[in-house]
Amino acid sequence: MAENRTLQFLGLAYGNAPVLLNAHINGTVVFSGSVPATDADPYAGGNPGIVLTQPLFTADTTLFPTDFSGAYPVTISVANGNVVFIGAVLCNYIVSRVGDTVAVMENSTITGTTLTVGTLTSGTIAIGQSLSGTDIVASTYITGGSESTWTVNNSQTVAATTITAQVFTTVPGNATVFGLCYVNQTPDNGTNPPDPRANVTIDGVPQTRPAPTPETMGPINWPINAGSTLAFDLTVSLGNVA
């Protein structure tokens, strides 16, 4: 039996009073009201200078049952305040991936798509393992090779560092655990790097996301000034019930 899902829109509002937001999905109002605001410089340290980890608002709607997979148009309008940043969109009943460390490589580098292992301090390296470490592009994994020279899927330059290899297992979703609403780039919405939001506009003007870096490989923070409207097509992957 299909279950209805809840979406959480991560974000942060700036202003000296609560900020009024209106959000529509497929023409239906899913949120209309005020959200708490931070009275500070929104651009101190970046865009903004903190990682967005808390829901700015939630959307309880019948539009995204667990057997739904696809996209709907979304608009988020800001009535007052200074600026609102909208980050990742989370969803319950979504599959998650849990990683187990299977190898640690010290003094190792990546040049282009070639991984050169300095010292293998633990575990065994194999095709399909996901890699993480300083300056490694997100979603990098091993596609071939053996012994001390391997091939990875993402071209990049990584100076000598400690690289960790992991193998991920899939965990079914449930009502109380929230994860990214768009997983495994399914269905494919044409974004690269993968982002649940496609065809982004602000006040009708098409937006271009920054060039991919280790910090901008996933969903980025879109700013909405007072009096402006952010619009995009939101893709949500198929749900999974534990």
C-alpha positions in Angstrom: 0.0 0.0 0.0 1.4 3.4 -1.0 2.1 5.9 1.8 2.0 9.7 1.5 5.4 11.4 1.9 6.4 14.6 3.6 9.0 17.0 2.1 11.4 19.1 4.1 12.9 22.2 2.5 16.1 23.0 4.2 16.8 26.7 4.4 17.5 29.9 6.4 15.8 33.2 6.4 17.5 36.6 7.2 15.7 39.6 8.5 14.9 41.5 11.7 11.4 39.9 12.0 9.8 36.6 10.9 9.7 36.2 7.1 6.5 35.4 5.2 6.8 32.6 2.7 4.4 31.0 0.2 5.2 27.7 -1.5 3.3 26.0 -4.3 3.8 22.5 -5.8 2.0 21.8 -9.0 -0.2 24.8 -8.4 -1.2 23.7 -4.9 -0.3 25.7 -1.8 1.8 23.5 0.4 3.0 26.2 2.8 1.9 29.8 3.6 3.1 31.5 6.7 6.0 33.0 8.6 9.4 31.4 9.4 11.9 32.4 12.0 14.6 34.8 10.7 18.2 35.5 11.7 19.1 39.2 12.1 22.7 39.0 10.7 24.7 39.6 7.5 23.5 36.8 5.2 26.7 36.9 3.1 29.2 36.7 5.9 31.5 33.9 5.0 29.8 32.8 1.9 26.3 31.9 0.5 25.4 31.8 3.3 28.3 31.2 5.7 26.8 28.0 7.3 25.6 24.7 6.0 21.9 24.4 5.8 20.8 21.5 8.0 17.4 22.5 9.3 14.0 22.5 7.6 12.8 26.0 6.8 9.3 24.6 6.1 7.7 21.2 5.4 5.2 20.2 2.8 2.6 17.5 3.8 0.9 16.7 0.5 -0.7 13.8 -1.3 1.4 14.7 -4.4 4.3 12.4 -3.6 3.0 8.9 -2.5 5.7 6.2 -2.2 4.8 4.8 -5.6 5.4 8.2 -7.3 8.6 9.0 -9.2 8.8 12.1 -11.3 8.8 15.9 -11.2 6.4 18.8 -10.4 6.8 22.5 -10.7 7.5 24.4 -7.5 7.4 28.1 -6.7 8.7 29.7 -3.4 7.9 33.4 -2.9 9.3 35.7 -0.2 7.2 38.6 1.0 9.5 40.5 3.4 12.8 40.3 5.3 16.3 40.4 3.7 16.9 37.2 1.8 16.0 33.5 2.2 18.3 30.6 1.2 16.8 27.4 0.0 19.0 24.3 0.2 18.5 20.6 -0.2 15.0 19.0 -0.2 14.5 16.0 2.0 11.8 13.3 2.0 10.7 10.5 4.2 10.1 6.9 2.9 13.2 7.3 0.8 16.0 4.7 0.5 19.3 5.6 2.2 22.8 4.3 1.7 25.0 3.2 4.6 28.7 3.0 4.0 31.2 0.6 5.5 34.9 1.5 5.2 36.7 -1.4 3.4 40.1 0.2 2.6 42.3 3.1 3.7 45.0 4.5 1.3 47.6 6.9 2.6 49.8 9.2 0.5 47.6 8.5 -2.5 46.8 10.8 -5.5 44.3 11.1 -8.3 45.4 12.7 -11.7 42.7 12.8 -14.2 40.9 9.5 -13.8 44.0 7.6 -12.5 44.2 6.8 -8.8 47.7 6.0 -7.6 47.9 4.3 -4.3 50.8 5.3 -2.0 50.4 3.0 1.0 47.4 0.7 1.6 47.2 0.7 5.4 44.1 -1.4 5.7 41.6 -3.4 3.7 41.4 -4.4 0.1 40.7 -2.2 -2.9 38.2 -3.3 -5.5 36.1 -2.1 -8.4 32.9 -0.3 -7.4 34.1 1.1 -4.1 33.3 4.8 -3.4 36.1 7.1 -2.5 36.3 10.0 -0.1 39.0 12.4 1.2 40.4 15.9 0.8 39.4 17.5 -2.5 37.9 14.3 -3.9 34.9 15.0 -6.1 31.6 13.7 -4.7 30.3 10.4 -6.1 33.7 9.2 -7.2 34.2 5.5 -7.4 36.6 2.9 -8.8 35.8 1.6 -12.3 38.9 -0.5 -13.0 42.5 -1.3 -12.3 44.5 -3.4 -9.9 47.3 -3.3 -7.3 48.5 0.3 -7.0 46.9 1.9 -10.1 43.2 2.2 -10.5 40.7 4.1 -12.7 37.9 6.3 -11.3 34.8 7.7 -12.9 35.4 11.5 -12.2 38.4 13.3 -13.7 40.1 15.5 -11.0 43.4 16.4 -9.4 44.0 15.3 -5.9 47.3 15.9 -4.2 48.8 13.2 -1.9 46.3 12.6 0.9 44.5 9.8 2.8 41.7 8.2 0.7 39.0 6.1 2.2 37.2 3.4 0.2 33.6 2.4 1.1 31.0 0.0 0.1 27.4 1.1 0.5 24.3 -0.9 1.3 20.7 0.2 0.7 18.4 0.7 3.7 14.6 0.9 3.2 12.9 4.1 4.1 10.3 4.8 6.8 8.1 7.6 8.1 10.5 9.2 10.6 13.8 9.1 8.7 14.4 11.8 6.1 16.9 11.7 3.3 17.6 13.5 0.0 14.5 13.3 -2.2 16.5 12.6 -5.3 18.7 9.4 -5.2 20.7 7.6 -7.8 19.8 10.3 -10.3 16.5 8.5 -10.8 14.5 9.5 -12.8 17.1 11.3 -14.9 16.2 15.0 -14.9 19.2 16.0 -17.0 21.1 17.8 -14.1 24.9 17.3 -13.8 25.9 17.1 -11.0 22.7 15.5 -9.8 20.2 18.0 -8.3 16.5 17.5 -7.6 15.9 21.0 -8.9 16.0 21.6 -12.7 15.1 24.6 -14.8 15.7 27.0 -12.0 14.5 30.6 -12.4 14.3 33.7 -10.1 11.6 36.1 -11.1 11.4 34.4 -14.4 15.1 34.7 -15.2 16.9 31.3 -15.9 19.6 30.6 -13.4 22.9 28.8 -13.9 24.4 26.9 -11.0 28.1 27.4 -10.2 30.8 25.2 -11.8 31.1 21.9 -10.0 33.5 21.8 -7.1 33.7 19.4 -4.2 31.5 21.9 -2.3 28.9 22.3 -5.1 28.5 18.8 -6.4 25.1 18.3 -4.7 22.1 20.7 -4.2 23.3 24.3 -3.7 21.7 27.2 -1.8 19.5 29.4 -3.9 18.9 32.9 -2.6 15.4 34.6 -2.8 15.3 38.3 -2.0 12.2 39.9 -0.5 9.6 40.3 -3.2 11.1 37.6 -5.4 10.1 34.1 -6.5 12.2 31.0 -6.9 10.8 28.5 -9.4 12.1 25.1 -10.4 11.0 21.6 -11.4 11.4 19.3 -8.4 12.2 15.6 -9.0 11.5 13.1 -6.3 12.6 9.5 -6.6 10.5 6.4 -6.0 9.7 5.8 -2.3 10.6 2.7 -0.4 8.7 1.4 2.6 10.5 -0.7 5.3 
